Amino acid sequence: MLKKVLKFTAKLVPSEKAGKRNVLLSFQFYRENLTYTPSKIIVYRREEPNFIFDCDEEEYFDGLVPKESDVIFEGELEIKDTFAEYLDTTAEEGKTYAYWVGKETVGQAITGPVAVKVRNGKVWLRFDEILEETNRLKSEFPSVKTKQIGKTVLGKPLISIRVGNPDNLICLVGGVHAGESGPELLFPAVRYIIEKHSDLLEKVGIVMLPSVNADMRDVMAEGAPWYIRKNAAGVDLNRNFDADFEYVDHSYGLSSIDPRSFTYRGPYPNSEPETEALISLMEEIKPKAVFSYHALCSVTADLGVSSRIARDDSGYMSLLVELAKVYSPAFRAVLNGPPRENYDIPMICTSGSLITWLYHRGIPAFDMEMSHDLTMLTPTMKDHSTPEMVDLASQAHTAGILAVMKHFA
């Protein structure tokens, strides 16, 4: 006999249609015997259109209860080893849902909610898909080399992708923050450059790390509706580097020493394995410039921001402006976007950030953020990214990266 639900989870899984995701519900039941017989189960689903990305948090769903009109399944499911699954193939892309599960009678012993945002798989790559694309590049192009530089908190391998001249490199970093941009932009860019610009790669090489915060980015790719910034240990990797770590940051009105804050810097400098991996990579390759891709929901633009510590360093500032004047025009030409009004570099990257760590080593470096005059991309800031937006942004970044490579050639 079924007694109650012990565990209830929901995540996105691929469907037969490319890019489409279905919602897989998994629930564990406490039962009085282990007979593997079908049991009566009720599944509830309700759309939550008022949930706002990067505004509402996980607590938005606390206390929500379903109505009888929310029932989408009522019937028998096989329970094996106390677990049952239900695949919702009717959830619509772009919508946020709350799910509940009950047993035997509508309204009885309901558990939930769990929440899911139905995201397109071409916009949010899962970690296994990132590994597949990494291996695909390596197998298709003998010039591509890969190297594991470390692991995430949960043990995912962090693999760098390398191609071109190893003595004259630029570095592309994705996914330092889980809910931001990286692999979806960078894989097509690097593939295009390998296919079309092998001559340029003889002069300038690329090292790419597609997804640093891979543990929590998987959580978002699997449907967590809210913005996730920190790693699996609850640390903001872009505050964890041993770079002016003694200074407390109060960006966004939050304290970087408060573990409750999504900018928590961690217990001590370089405490996180992802931070250590990035440091080991930078010390090994000694890049000419670094571009770390941020903004939100797999898309960013050409606004390169850098370390506030470097504000009074005129020599370093001139290097940044020089690179911005190379990257941005090429980027915007692809979009047919307006020219930049100026090339002032916002100096906002904080103590403990990757960019500040790189500044102390004299390496020109940017966090790439959204440019709000590029209206064709700004819907991504509210989790309205589409495959078309990702493709357009990737083409634009490809042009910007190529322009920087020609500059260093």
VOGU-3710 file (C-alpha; in Angstrom, 3 decimals, decimal comma):
1> mlkkvlkfta> 0,000/0,000/0,000  1,262/3,507/-0,835  1,681/5,741/2,189  3,346/9,028/1,162  5,816/10,662/-1,216  9,341/10,909/0,188  11,173/12,600/-2,651  9,929/14,552/-5,667  12,093/16,061/-8,401  11,600/17,473/-11,883
11> klvpsekagk> 14,066/18,127/-14,670  14,185/18,740/-18,396  15,201/15,862/-20,652  15,671/15,783/-24,439  12,778/14,861/-26,677  12,935/13,391/-30,162  12,704/16,916/-31,619  16,050/18,733/-31,663  16,246/21,409/-29,006  12,891/20,530/-27,424
21> rnvllsfqfy> 12,783/19,426/-23,806  10,198/17,401/-21,947  9,704/17,437/-18,174  10,574/14,252/-16,320  9,008/13,937/-12,871  10,523/11,430/-10,472  9,017/10,571/-7,106  9,829/8,099/-4,385  7,153/6,550/-2,226  7,208/5,035/1,220
31> renltytpsk> 5,235/1,804/1,028  4,433/-1,044/3,353  5,689/-3,747/1,030  8,020/-4,005/-1,950  5,616/-5,598/-4,397  6,165/-3,967/-7,811  2,542/-3,350/-8,691  0,970/-0,350/-10,428  -0,396/2,300/-8,100  -2,851/5,150/-8,552
41> iivyrreepn> -1,044/8,500/-8,905  -2,260/12,043/-9,624  0,009/14,650/-11,240  -0,841/18,353/-11,089  0,686/21,138/-13,202  0,056/24,871/-13,223  1,705/27,586/-15,280  3,190/30,451/-13,256  3,357/33,381/-15,713  4,005/35,906/-12,925
51> fifdcdeeey> 7,404/34,437/-12,075  10,068/36,948/-13,203  13,608/35,788/-13,902  16,380/37,605/-11,994  13,747/39,102/-9,720  11,872/36,210/-8,141  13,723/33,464/-6,332  13,054/29,835/-5,445  10,885/30,971/-2,516  8,290/32,261/-5,002
61> fdglvpkesd> 6,900/28,718/-5,163  6,706/28,139/-1,399  3,185/27,458/-0,211  1,557/27,177/-3,637  -1,216/24,570/-3,681  -2,924/23,017/-6,711  -6,562/23,012/-7,732  -8,551/20,139/-9,171  -8,368/21,890/-12,548  -4,552/21,503/-12,452
71> vifegeleik> -4,662/17,701/-12,779  -2,843/16,540/-15,947  -2,608/12,831/-15,133  -4,663/10,484/-13,004  -3,943/6,814/-13,334  -1,602/3,949/-12,603  2,189/4,138/-12,826  4,633/1,330/-12,208  6,589/1,776/-8,985  9,912/-0,041/-8,829
81> dtfaeyldtt> 12,396/0,163/-5,977  9,950/2,690/-4,476  10,414/5,088/-7,443  7,996/6,112/-10,187  8,390/8,469/-13,148  6,038/10,539/-15,261  7,097/12,214/-18,517  5,217/15,401/-19,346  5,452/15,833/-23,114  2,913/18,658/-23,286
91> aeegktyayw> 4,819/21,328/-21,335  5,379/24,343/-23,584  8,740/25,899/-24,255  9,347/29,196/-22,500  6,804/28,610/-19,739  7,398/28,217/-16,015  5,412/25,517/-14,237  4,746/24,272/-10,733  4,146/20,519/-10,329  2,624/18,482/-7,513
101> vgketvgqai> 2,048/14,761/-7,087  -0,618/12,978/-5,082  -2,021/9,486/-4,695  -5,299/7,614/-4,991  -7,729/10,535/-4,632  -7,605/14,109/-5,912  -6,635/16,430/-3,068  -5,213/13,671/-0,869  -1,574/13,556/0,351  -0,244/16,115/-2,118
111> tgpvavkvrn> 3,514/16,741/-2,297  5,128/19,722/-3,973  5,495/22,016/-5,634  8,603/21,539/-7,702  9,270/24,189/-10,341  10,517/23,971/-13,925  11,225/26,506/-16,663  10,977/24,755/-20,032  14,139/25,900/-21,810  15,345/25,090/-25,307
121> gkvwlrfdei> 18,260/22,680/-25,465  19,985/24,745/-28,150  20,002/27,702/-25,755  21,092/25,750/-22,669  23,578/22,942/-23,257  23,809/20,242/-20,605  27,258/19,233/-19,389  27,157/15,907/-21,225  26,435/17,843/-24,436  29,392/20,140/-23,731
131> leetnrlkse> 31,629/17,083/-23,395  30,191/15,612/-26,599  30,944/18,804/-28,543  34,439/18,940/-27,038  35,132/15,386/-28,184  33,559/16,106/-31,577  35,906/19,043/-32,188  38,893/16,955/-31,190  37,920/14,051/-33,436  37,073/16,220/-36,473
141> fpsvktkqig> 40,102/18,507/-36,299  43,506/16,955/-35,510  44,848/20,410/-34,644  42,521/20,640/-31,616  44,035/19,585/-28,307  42,229/19,148/-25,008  43,516/19,120/-21,459  41,753/18,614/-18,155  42,740/21,466/-15,867  40,723/20,480/-12,810
151> ktvlgkplis> 37,304/19,480/-11,541  34,181/21,132/-10,192  32,925/20,772/-6,624  30,838/17,767/-7,726  33,657/16,225/-9,727  32,828/17,262/-13,286  36,015/17,461/-15,392  36,975/20,959/-16,525  38,493/20,483/-19,975  40,221/23,249/-21,908
161> irvgnpdnli> 40,105/23,260/-25,708  43,236/24,496/-27,473  43,966/25,238/-31,092  46,509/27,325/-32,969  49,785/28,971/-32,014  50,548/28,037/-28,380  52,964/30,946/-27,960  50,515/33,713/-28,897  47,155/32,961/-27,319  43,879/34,567/-26,389
171> clvggvhage> 41,639/32,868/-23,835  37,828/32,567/-23,901  36,105/31,717/-20,609  32,438/30,779/-20,298  30,024/30,152/-17,479  31,800/31,544/-14,414  28,261/32,296/-13,227  25,810/29,451/-13,815  22,972/31,551/-15,247  25,083/33,485/-17,715
181> sgpellfpav> 26,766/32,792/-21,066  29,479/30,582/-22,465  29,396/27,305/-24,392  26,455/28,067/-26,681  28,279/31,158/-28,000  31,836/29,856/-27,975  31,613/26,395/-29,538  30,209/27,689/-32,863  32,740/30,544/-32,849  35,734/28,267/-32,354
191> ryiiekhsdl> 34,431/25,740/-34,883  34,005/28,459/-37,520  37,502/29,831/-36,916  39,025/26,363/-37,220  37,152/25,664/-40,463  37,649/29,049/-42,139  40,791/30,632/-40,675  43,453/27,962/-40,282  46,032/30,427/-41,623  45,272/32,886/-38,834
201> lekvgivmlp> 45,504/30,118/-36,237  49,115/29,577/-37,272  49,799/33,046/-35,895  47,366/33,280/-32,973  45,939/30,470/-30,875  42,760/30,098/-28,846  42,232/28,412/-25,515  38,590/27,984/-24,522  37,081/26,838/-21,243  33,388/26,611/-22,158
211> svnadmrdvm> 31,699/26,222/-18,748  33,500/26,867/-15,458  30,537/26,606/-13,067  29,410/23,390/-14,702  27,616/21,870/-11,703  25,073/24,625/-11,274  24,780/25,415/-14,961  23,458/21,893/-15,362  20,807/22,712/-12,746  19,666/25,642/-14,898
221> aegapwyirk> 19,869/23,614/-18,115  17,638/21,047/-16,431  14,995/23,671/-15,702  15,549/25,578/-12,453  13,552/28,762/-13,197  15,559/31,155/-11,029  18,937/32,787/-11,670  21,811/30,782/-10,192  25,135/32,541/-9,709  27,153/30,566/-7,148
231> naagvdlnrn> 28,820/27,179/-7,468  27,677/23,957/-5,793  29,453/24,961/-2,573  27,572/28,268/-2,433  30,486/30,480/-3,511  30,524/33,200/-6,165  33,566/32,189/-8,189  34,006/35,754/-9,417  34,719/36,863/-5,833  36,914/33,910/-4,835
241> fdadfeyvdh> 40,253/34,731/-6,501  43,248/35,806/-4,438  43,116/39,369/-5,743  42,574/42,110/-3,145  40,540/39,494/-1,303  40,802/41,420/1,953  38,407/44,071/0,616  34,728/43,382/1,222  32,564/44,032/-1,837  29,045/45,473/-1,584
251> syglssidpr> 27,901/45,232/-5,199  24,136/44,837/-5,671  23,697/45,998/-2,069  25,065/42,668/-0,827  28,088/41,756/1,270  30,654/39,387/-0,184  31,440/38,051/3,304  27,841/36,955/3,962  27,274/33,280/3,010  23,606/34,112/2,373
261> sftyrgpypn> 24,578/36,556/-0,375  24,780/35,436/-3,993  28,115/37,297/-4,114  29,613/35,319/-1,189  33,370/35,195/-1,752  33,978/31,921/0,066  35,831/31,064/3,285  39,305/31,966/1,974  41,004/32,939/-1,322  41,050/30,285/-4,055
271> sepetealis> 38,971/27,954/-1,876  37,035/26,534/-4,825  38,328/23,860/-7,230  36,973/25,826/-10,205  39,015/28,865/-9,121  42,139/26,765/-8,765  41,549/25,281/-12,218  41,282/28,709/-13,854  44,427/29,938/-12,105  46,405/26,901/-13,215
281> lmeeikpkav> 45,204/27,429/-16,791  46,160/31,122/-16,867  49,566/30,469/-15,315  50,214/27,766/-17,888  49,129/29,512/-21,095  50,010/33,153/-20,260  47,405/34,623/-22,640  47,725/37,957/-24,450  44,103/38,771/-23,529  41,164/37,121/-21,775
291> fsyhalcsvt> 37,454/37,458/-22,524  35,087/36,061/-19,875  31,474/35,820/-21,052  28,723/36,981/-18,669  25,289/38,733/-18,940  22,340/36,312/-18,643  20,790/33,206/-20,158  23,450/32,157/-22,676  23,756/35,518/-24,457  26,008/38,505/-23,900
301> adlgvssria> 27,112/41,437/-26,029  30,216/43,548/-26,613  30,354/45,650/-23,451  33,700/44,683/-21,986  34,058/45,726/-18,349  37,239/45,481/-16,334  38,708/45,785/-12,861  37,945/48,827/-10,746  41,422/48,428/-9,215  42,894/49,459/-12,595
311> rddsgymsll> 41,081/52,813/-12,840  44,204/54,890/-12,373  46,494/52,704/-14,481  46,600/54,678/-17,739  48,808/52,151/-19,506  46,469/49,267/-18,745  43,432/51,365/-19,628  44,904/52,161/-23,038  45,324/48,423/-23,718  41,661/47,853/-22,858
321> velakvyspa> 40,416/50,692/-25,052  42,567/49,444/-27,919  41,002/45,975/-27,728  37,469/47,344/-27,338  37,972/49,373/-30,517  38,889/46,145/-32,287  36,182/43,846/-30,873  33,089/46,059/-30,810  32,978/47,326/-34,422  33,332/43,783/-35,748
331> fravlngppr> 30,676/42,529/-33,340  28,182/45,263/-34,206  28,707/44,957/-37,941  27,196/41,467/-37,809  24,146/42,767/-35,941  23,778/45,895/-38,066  23,672/47,571/-34,674  24,381/51,189/-33,834  28,013/52,167/-33,324  29,181/52,538/-29,751
341> enydipmict> 28,767/56,054/-28,436  32,187/55,901/-26,799  34,869/53,462/-25,747  34,917/54,261/-22,066  35,547/51,015/-20,214  33,291/50,504/-17,175  35,700/49,609/-14,366  33,392/47,593/-12,158  34,963/44,151/-11,651  35,544/43,678/-7,944
351> sgslitwlyh> 38,092/42,360/-5,530  38,301/38,584/-5,785  37,270/38,527/-9,447  39,054/36,732/-12,263  39,515/40,049/-14,060  41,171/41,694/-11,037  43,445/38,664/-10,639  44,447/39,008/-14,301  45,011/42,757/-13,943  47,598/42,141/-11,231
361> rgipafdmem> 49,465/40,031/-13,779  49,272/42,669/-16,488  46,932/40,687/-18,747  44,222/42,726/-20,545  40,925/41,144/-19,537  37,205/41,781/-19,827  33,973/40,464/-18,445  31,700/40,623/-21,500  28,313/42,069/-20,558  25,090/43,101/-22,274
371> shdltmltpt> 25,031/46,373/-24,233  21,562/47,793/-23,709  21,464/49,666/-27,010  21,447/46,291/-28,814  17,729/45,697/-28,438  17,751/42,539/-30,533  19,630/40,802/-27,684  18,317/42,429/-24,501  15,255/40,098/-24,119  17,748/37,458/-22,970
381> mkdhstpemv> 18,182/39,363/-19,704  14,747/38,097/-18,638  15,288/34,499/-19,775  13,641/35,043/-23,145  16,628/33,698/-25,084  15,831/31,880/-28,319  18,048/29,741/-30,560  17,953/32,575/-33,098  19,277/35,080/-30,542  22,027/32,705/-29,478
391> dlasqahtag> 23,020/32,088/-33,098  23,087/35,811/-33,894  25,156/36,628/-30,817  27,553/33,766/-31,569  28,133/35,051/-35,097  28,806/38,533/-33,724  31,261/37,238/-31,115  32,967/35,169/-33,792  33,614/38,375/-35,706  34,887/40,115/-32,570
401> ilavmkhfa> 37,211/37,234/-31,691  38,557/37,108/-35,244  39,243/40,843/-35,161  41,217/40,456/-31,920  43,173/37,530/-33,372  44,141/39,635/-36,407  45,160/42,414/-34,034  47,553/40,086/-32,167  48,790/38,522/-35,424
//
